[in-house]
Amino acid sequence: MAHDAVVVGSGPNGLAAAITLAEAGRSVAVLEARAVAGGGLRTEELLEHGFRHDVCSTIMAFPPLLDFFSSLKLDLVTPPAPLAHPLDDGTVVLADRSVAQTASRLRGDGPAYRRLMSPLAEKARDLLAMVLRPPRLPEHPFLLARFGAPGLLSALALAGLFFQGREARALVAGAAAHSLLALDEAGTGAVAMLMLASAHAGGWPVARGGSAGVAETMVRRLRELGGEVECERRVTSLSDLPQHRALLLDLAPKGVLEVTGDRLPRRYRDALETFRHGPGAFKLDWTLDGPIPWRSAECARAATVHLGGTMEEIAEAELQVARGQHPARPFVLLTQPSLFDRARSPDGKQTAWAYCHVPNGSDVDMTEAIERQIERFAPGFRDLVRKRSVWPPARLEAEEPNCVGGDVMGGRMDLRGLLARPVLSLNPYATPDPSIFICSASTPPGGGIHGMCGVNAARAVVRSRLR
């Protein structure tokens, strides 16, 4: 059977592309190599029966604020606070849903935090709609200017310009570190502001029962629209595909090259071969005999906890990674979703996972360094560990091939990496072959669970190929 479009890969971007095409009245089939759809949206009993772990993504920072996901009616659980950032003296910087309440915890930096973040949090939907789509004239130029001008700064420069105290500066540093970049790089200020705005506006929820529920909802919506999803259908070359008018690849450039062979011109293939990937992640999953014993009880109000201490410590750790080193005190991003979603673990037990950043392709075991950072802020954590699952970059890539070298962002997220993603082009989703498009996180706007790489690519396909 011939289709208007075939999508290879069923990650959030591939599924979002397929749904967008189906909503536009096009016939579409999704081909997935694994036994279940979802890509990074997978949930498995990795260690023990009854303990459900998200293989990759847990925190749904953007979906509550995006029109695409609002129509899907996801079953999300929102913790009382989006984010906790403990410090060594037992205090914690808590990002509440309320900007004003967050600011009240920042001592003398409260007024500056309100001035910076209130307009962005109040208009977070409009802001995300502008920054997660291909460049064009903004509907809200003043909002974009308020975001873009300070956002071009590095996170260190942004924090130095607006804040004096350790609390606000630590909050900015932890949010900026989601970029996987050194915090002195231009543009990391924008990442910090975008992450904090989404925390205040959307709450950073988790999917009830695990992130696989989001993928299941997307698959169900696609099938309601007449689309098809075929699992255990590995595509290794173009000859493996059914007849189609347009092909969308939810693949990193490495995968695009493997599937397309010599179909694309040599110059374009050369550009894909030199695509720059960012640092990798080293991830741990745990089953636990109880909640993490945080020194500050307020850490138990948030599903996401940033571990790294002060801005200076986090900046030093991320700089070491950028230089190809492995910090003894890495910045650690931890999630504890079962505190708020009891479907993830048996009564009285908990699940958690955490990762730190490492050089791309690293084979250094960071288990001790990560657990030492947790113990620093939660003494006795190790006494609660039942079992752990270790995910070095090689395992991450084996489980999710788009995470090349452990790069969970689909490519380096610096300013150059955002402009030339995967190559410098007015239509980054198109390739020189008019029937082949790319819809993975290696296209704008890049990594994260938002699906907008797929939505943007599908719209480009409809405009140029399936009119």
N, C-alpha and C positions, 0 to 999 in steps of 0.2 A: 504494500500500500504506500502510495506517495504522500508525503506530508509537506505542508508549507514550510515548516521548520523542524529541525532536529537539534536537540540540546544534548551535548555530551557532558555528563557530570551533574549530580543532583544536590550540590551544596546549596546554601541559601541563595546564592546569586543565580545558579542554574535554574532552580525552582521559581525564583522571582521572574526571571526572563520568560520562562515557559508560561507562567500565569498571565503575565502582561501580554504576551502574544495571543493566548487563548481569549483573554478579555477583549482583544481587538478583532476577534472573529477568525483567527488563523488556526489551522490544524497543526498540532505540535506533539512531538514525542520526546521524552527524556530517557536517555540511556545511562544506566549507572552500573559500574563494574561490581560494586559490593552487593551483598544480599539484601541490604536495606538502604533506602534513600536518606539523604540528609547531609552527607559530607561531615563537616564539623558539628552538625546538629545531631549527634548520636549519643545515646545513653545506654550503658551496659552494666551488668553486674561483674565488674572487673575482678573483684577479690573474694567476695563472699555472697552467698544467697541472701537476697533481701536488701542489699546495699547497692543503690543505683548511683552510678558515677557518669557525669558528662565527659565524654572522651576529649572534647575540645572546648566548646564555648558553653558558659553557664549564664553569665549576666547579660540580660537583654537591655542594654543601655539605650539603644536607639528605637527599637520597635514601638514602644508606647507613644512615640512622638512623630511617627511617619504615617502618612495617609495610606500607603500600600498595606501596612500591617493592620491598620485600624479596621479595615473591612474584613479581616480574617478572624477577628474576635478571639485572640489568643487567650488561653487560660494561664494568667500570670499571677504570681504571688509577690507582693511588694513589701520589703522589710520596713520596719519603723524608720530606719535611717539608711540612705544609700551607701555611705562610705565612712569607715573609721580609720584613723591614722594614729596609733599609739606612739607615745614618746617614752624615753627611758625613766622619767621620774614618776611613771604610773599614771600620768594624765593622758588624755586622748583628744585629738582634733576630730570632731564629728561633723561631717557634712549632712545637715538635716535637709528635709524637703524645703523648708523655709530658708530663704537667703538671710532674712533678718535674724532668725534664730541661730544660724551658723555664724553670722557676723558677731553676734553677742558673745561668742566664745573666743573671739580673736583679739581680745584686749584692745589696744589702741588702733589696731588695723581694721576694726569693724566698719567704720564709715567708708574707708577706701574699698573694702570688699563689697559693700552694698552698692557703691557707685559703679564698680566694675561689672558685677555679676547680675544685679537686679534686672537691667534692661535685657540682657541676654537670656536669663531664665524665663522672664515673662514672655519673650518672643522666640522661645526655643524651637517651636514648630516651624516658624517662618525661617529662622536661621538655618536649621538643618535642611529645609527644602532648597535653600540657596546653595549651601556649601557641598551638598551631596549629589549635585547634578552637574552636567557639563557646563563650562563657563558660558554665560550670556548676561544680558543686561538685567540687573537685579530689580525685583519688584519693591524691595525695601532698601534703598541705597544708604540711608542713614544708619540702619541697623547693621548692614554689612560693613560700613565704614567704622562703626563703633567696635565691631569684632575684628575687622581686618587690619586696622592700623596697629593696635597693640599686639595682634596675633602674629604679625611678621617678626616680632622680637623673639629672641630665645626665651625659654622659661626662666632662666637665671636673670636675664635683663628685665623681663616682665615683673618678676617678684621683687627685684631691686628697685624698680620704678614705683611700684604701688605699696609695698609692704616693708615693715621694719621688724616685726616680731617673728619668732621661730614657728608659731602655729600656722599662720597664713602661708608663710614661705614653704613649710613642709607640705601643706595641702596642695599648693601649686606644683611642687616638685613631683609628688606621687601621681597626680593627674597627668602631668606632662610625660612621665615615664611610660605611659601606655603607648607612646609613639615608638618605643624601642630605640630611641636615638639618644645621643649625648645631649644633656640639657642646655649646653651652650650653642646648639645649632639653631639657626633661624627657623622660625615657624613652630617650634615646640611650645611657644606661648599660646598659639592658636589651639593646639591639642589640649592644653590644660584648660583653657576657657570653654572649649566645646564639651569636654568630659564633665566639667563641673556644672555647666548649664544643663546638660542632659540629666545629671544626678538630681538637681533641684527640681527640674520640670517633670521628669519621668519616674524618678525613684529607684532606678536600677533594679528592676524585678528579676525573678527567676521563673522559669516555666514549671508549672506544677507537674511533678512526676519525672522531670528531666527535660533537657532541651530537645530530645527526640520528639516530644509532643508538638513542638513548633514545626518540625519537618512533616510530621503526620498531618497537621492541619493544612500545610501548604499543598501536600500531595492530594489530600481530600478536595481542596478547592480546585486544583487543576483538573482532577477527574470529573468534578461537577460541571466544568466548562467543556468537557469532551476531550481533554488532553490525555495522553498516555504516559505511564511511567513503567519502564521495564528494567528490573534489577538483574544482577548477575549477567549483564550484557557488556562485556569489556570491549572497548574500541581501541584497536592498535593501529589502524590505518583507515584511510578514507573508504577503502573497499569494504569495510565492515558495516557501512551505514546503509539504511534503507533510502529509497529515493526521496529527495527533498529539494526545495528551492533555496533554502538558507540553512546554514550550519552555524550554531553558536557553541563555542567551546568554553566551558567553565573549568579551564585549565590554566596553570601557570605557563609561562613561555616555554619551559622545558617540555611540558606535555603537549603544547601546541605543535612544537617541532616534531615530536615523536609521531603524532597522529597525521600531520599533513605531509610529512616526508619532503619531497622536492616540489610539491605543488606551488609553494610560495616562492617569489623571486629571491635570488641569492642575497641581494642587499638587505631585504627585510629579514631573512633568516639570520643574517649576521647580526642585525640589531637585536633580535630576540635572544641570540646566543650570548650577547653581552649584557643582558638585562641584569640589573643589580639587585641582589637580595639583601635584606637587612639581617641583623643578628638573629640567632635562634633562641628557642625557649627550652628550658630543662624543667620538666613537670613531674610532680609527685601527686598521687592520689592516696588517701588513707581511709581505712575504716577505723572508727574510734569507739572507745567504751563510754564516752560521754562528751559533753560540750568542751571546747577548747578553754582551758582555765586562764583566761586573760587577766592580767594584773588589773586592768581597768574594765569593770563590768560593762561599761557602755559599748565596748567592742562587740558585745553580743546583740546589739541592736541593728547591726549591719551585716549584710551577706557578703560584702566586699571589705577586706582589710588590707591596707597598704603597710608593709613592714620595711623600714629602712632608716627610721630616725629622722634626723634633720635634713633640710634641703642640701646642705653641704655634703652630708654622707651619701645621699642618693645620687647627687651629681657626680661625686667621685666614683661611685660604683658603676654608673652608666658610662662614664668616660673610660674606665678601664675596659669595659666590654667593647666599646668602639675602637679601642686600641688593640683588640685581640687578646685581652687578658681575662682572667677569671677572678672576680673580686672575692675576698674572704668574707666580706659582709655585703652580699648582693641585695639589691632591691627585690623584695618578694611581694608578689600579688597573690593574695589568698582569698578563696571563697569558702563559705560555710553555709551552703544552701539548705541543708537539712534542719537547721535551726528554725526555719520558717516554712518548710515544705516537708511534712512528716512522711510523705509517700516515698521519700528517698532512703529511709533507713528504718530498721526495726525499733520498737519502743525502747527508749533509754540509750540508744546508740546514735552515732552521728557519722556523716561522711564529710570530707573536706578535700580540697586540692589546692595546690599552689605551684607557681612557677617563678623562676628567675630568668634573667637574660644571660646568654652566653654567646661567644663568637659563632658565626654561622658554621654548622657542621661540627661543632665541638664534640669531643668524646670524653670530656672530663666529667666525672661523677660529682654533682653538686648536692647530693642528698644531705651530707653533713652540714654544709654551709646553709642550706635552706632551713633545716630543722633547728640549727643553732639560732638563726634569726627568729624563728617562732618562739623558741624557749626564752629568748631575750625578753619578749613581751608577754609570754604565757608560760611561766615556770611550771614544770610538771606535764607539759604537752606530751613528751615522749612516753610517759607512763600510761597514757591513754591509747597509744597506737596499737591496734590489733594486727593489721597488715598494711603494707604499702605497695604501690605499683609505681615503677620508675620508668619515666619517659624521656630518654635523652633525644637529641635532635634526630638521630637516625631512626628511632622508633616512631617519632612524630611523622616523619616523611613517609615511612613505610605504611602507616595507618592512613595518612592523608597526604597523597603525593604533591598537592599544591603547596604544602609546607616545606619547601625545598631547603634543606639544611636546618630544619626547625623553624624557619621563618613563617610565623603564624599570620603575618600581615600581607602576604602575597607579593612582597617586594619592599625595598627600602622606602620609607615614608617621609623622606626629606623633600625640600621644595623641588629639586630637580626630579626626584622620583615621582612626584605628583604630576609634574608637567609632562614628563616623557614616560607615560605609563600605558602600555609597555614601550611605545616609541613616541617621539614628538609628532603629533598629528592633530589636525582640526577635528578629526573623527577617530578617536583612539580605539574604538570598538571594531572598526573596519580593518580589514587586511587588504593587500593589493588584489587578492582574488575577490570579486564582488559578491560571491556566495558564502564566504567564510568570515565569521565575526568572533571576537573574544568577549566573554562576559564574566570573567573571573575577577578576583580581588587584585589582579595585576593590571586592571584598568581603573580609571577614576570612578569613585572617589577613594578606592583602596580598601584596606582591611577593616574588619569589623562586621558584626551581625546587623546588617541594614538592608541587604538585598539590592541596593541601588545600582551596583555595577550591572546586575542583571536587568533591572528595569530600564536603565539608560541604554544598554546595548539593544534590548528588544525594541525600544522606540526608534533607535537608529536603523534597525533592520526593517521595521515597517515603513519608515520614510524612504529608504534607499532601495529596498529589495522586494518588499511585499506590499507595495501600494495598491 
